[in-house]
Amino acid sequence: MSYIDGFVIAVPTANRSKFIEHAQTFDGIFLEVGATRVLECWGDDVPKGKLTDFRRAVQAKEDESVAFSWVEWPDKATRDAGMKKLMEDPRMPAAGDMPFDGKRMIFGGFVPVVSLGK
C-alpha cells in the first residue's frame, strides 16, 4: 500500500503566485525520485475552530492563507530512498528560498489504513 507525506503551512496570501511557482519548480523532483503524485492545495474553506484548527496549527496570521500538501509514494521504502535522494539533489539548496515561514510547517509520514476510489 502507498505511503503519504503530508504538510500544512501558512503562506502570506500575497505570496500565492510565488508559492505556486516554488511548488512547480521543486515538486517535480519528488516525482523524479519515486513519488507517484504531489498535490499542493490552497485553503479555500478553512474555518476557525473553537479548540483547534489548521490556522492555529501553523500559527497563521490574518494576512496568511493555509496550504495543505501531500506527496504519495508507492511504499515507505521508496519514500525513504526518495527522500534521501531528494536531500542530496544539487537543486535542493535553492528550495530553501521559500515564500513562507518553514519553521511553522507541520509535516509527517502516514500509512493509509483505508483507501477508497482511485
C-alpha positions as CSV (number, residue, x, y, z in Angstrom):
1,M,0.0,0.0,0.0
2,S,1.1,3.6,-0.6
3,Y,2.8,5.9,1.8
4,I,1.9,9.6,2.3
5,D,3.9,12.6,3.4
6,G,1.6,15.4,4.5
7,F,2.3,19.1,5.0
8,V,0.4,22.1,6.3
9,I,1.9,25.6,6.1
10,A,0.9,29.2,6.5
11,V,1.7,31.3,3.4
12,P,1.4,35.0,3.1
13,T,-1.7,35.5,0.9
14,A,0.3,38.0,-1.2
15,N,2.8,35.2,-2.0
16,R,0.2,32.8,-3.6
17,S,1.8,33.0,-7.1
18,K,5.3,32.7,-5.6
19,F,4.1,29.6,-3.7
20,I,2.7,28.0,-6.9
21,E,5.9,28.9,-8.8
22,H,8.0,27.4,-6.0
23,A,5.9,24.2,-6.0
24,Q,6.1,23.9,-9.8
25,T,9.8,24.2,-9.6
26,F,10.6,21.7,-6.8
27,D,7.7,19.2,-6.7
28,G,8.9,17.6,-9.9
29,I,11.9,16.4,-8.0
30,F,9.7,14.3,-5.8
31,L,8.4,12.6,-8.9
32,E,11.9,12.1,-10.2
33,V,13.0,10.3,-7.0
34,G,10.0,8.0,-6.9
35,A,6.8,9.7,-5.8
36,T,3.7,8.9,-7.7
37,R,1.7,12.1,-7.0
38,V,2.1,15.5,-5.5
39,L,-0.8,17.8,-4.6
40,E,-0.4,21.4,-3.4
41,C,-3.8,22.8,-2.2
42,W,-4.6,26.4,-1.3
43,G,-7.0,27.0,1.6
44,D,-10.5,27.9,0.4
45,D,-12.8,26.9,3.2
46,V,-10.5,26.8,6.4
47,P,-12.8,27.7,9.3
48,K,-11.6,28.8,12.7
49,G,-12.4,26.2,15.3
50,K,-13.3,26.6,18.9
51,L,-10.4,24.4,20.2
52,T,-8.2,23.5,17.2
53,D,-7.9,24.3,13.5
54,F,-5.5,24.4,10.6
55,R,-4.8,28.1,11.1
56,R,-3.8,27.6,14.8
57,A,-1.7,24.6,14.0
58,V,0.6,26.7,11.8
59,Q,0.1,30.0,13.7
60,A,-1.3,31.6,10.5
61,K,-1.6,35.4,10.7
62,E,-4.6,37.4,9.4
63,D,-2.7,38.1,6.1
64,E,-1.8,34.4,5.6
65,S,-3.6,31.5,3.9
66,V,-3.2,27.8,4.8
67,A,-1.8,25.4,2.2
68,F,-2.2,21.7,2.6
69,S,0.0,19.4,0.5
70,W,0.9,15.8,0.2
71,V,3.2,13.5,-1.6
72,E,2.1,10.0,-2.4
73,W,4.7,7.2,-2.7
74,P,4.3,3.6,-3.8
75,D,5.5,2.4,-0.3
76,K,7.6,3.6,2.7
77,A,10.9,2.0,1.3
78,T,10.5,4.1,-1.9
79,R,9.8,7.1,0.2
80,D,12.8,6.7,2.4
81,A,15.1,6.1,-0.6
82,G,13.5,9.0,-2.4
83,M,13.8,11.5,0.5
84,K,17.5,10.6,0.8
85,K,18.0,11.3,-3.0
86,L,15.9,14.5,-2.6
87,M,18.1,15.8,0.2
88,E,21.2,15.0,-1.9
89,D,19.9,16.6,-5.1
90,P,22.1,19.7,-6.0
91,R,18.9,21.6,-6.9
92,M,17.5,21.4,-3.3
93,P,19.5,24.2,-1.7
94,A,17.6,26.7,-3.9
95,A,14.4,25.3,-2.3
96,G,15.4,26.9,0.9
97,D,14.3,30.3,-0.6
98,M,10.7,29.5,0.4
99,P,7.8,32.0,0.0
100,F,6.6,31.0,3.5
101,D,8.0,30.5,7.0
102,G,9.2,26.9,7.0
103,K,9.6,27.0,10.8
104,R,5.8,26.9,11.1
105,M,5.3,24.0,8.7
106,I,3.8,20.8,10.2
107,F,4.5,17.6,8.4
108,G,4.6,13.8,8.9
109,G,4.6,10.5,7.2
110,F,1.4,8.4,7.2
111,V,0.4,4.8,6.4
112,P,-3.0,4.6,4.8
113,V,-5.4,2.4,6.7
114,V,-8.5,2.9,4.4
115,S,-8.4,3.7,0.7
116,L,-11.5,4.1,-1.4
117,G,-11.7,5.2,-5.1
118,K,-8.7,5.7,-7.3
